[in-house]
Amino acid sequence: MRSITLILQILMSLSYNSASMAEVVFDEIRSKAIINAINAKVRLPSEKMRDTDRKPYEVMKFSLIKPGDHVVEITPGEGYYTALLSRVVGEKGKIHAVDPARAFKALPRIRHFFPNYIKRDPRNNVEYSIQNLDEIQIPENLDQIWMVLYYHDTIWTEENRMAMNAAFFKHLKPGGVFLVIDHYALQGAIDSVTRSLHRIDADIVMSEVQSAGFILDASSDVLAHPEDPRTDSVFELNRRGKTDRFVWRFKKPHNDSSDFSQNRSQITN
């Protein structure tokens, strides 16, 4: 009986070590894909200069993005993250870049940003569309949805955020990631600061996203700037790129109840 128990313990140990080794190898593959994307020669010097403030390696590692993923990128802008994400997911992955139609109506000058980028850096694994986010049409079973520095704009552009978040939740696969990054406003700040300062009360985002069914899987302070008073415009000369930003990784839970009871983790980078 003791020998059987010993054999089982050995087998369990081997299985655990194999799984751990596989995780290490997979993490190395992800890290290499991210590094190669950041070092791509096609990236402009102006984009690489922004890396200091945006910390793309840390952010992408935190997001858990990997080769082969299918990702929706909300408001790709001038393609800063599109260039990176499309190279990380590779030929077997896909980036669905979606610009917000309502923002274009208010700010028509930004309409040319992404088309100009994609002409310079054509990517076979990138599809582009312009849509109302509360009526968004995107594929099912997505691995990730990214919304970087835009959630605040969904307020003043009057997206139906309940419908928007419900659509994101529906189209992600169980365990899929909804990554949200935005500029902190003061707690309790009124909605008007979403346009005047381009900031948002983080409690609003947390409440709305969790109300859609997402769970907060982890948060990161990689883009934290505690010296930021959170009271001036993010476009102020001395503030741009130095705002205090929250970085939240939400997940769509699996069907089993254990996902709902998992602990939220605080990650410090």
Summary of the structure (lengths in Angstrom):
residues: 269
radius of gyration: 20.1
end to end distance: 47.8
largest distance: 76.4
contacts: 821
relative contact order: 0.12
helix: 45%
strand: 20%
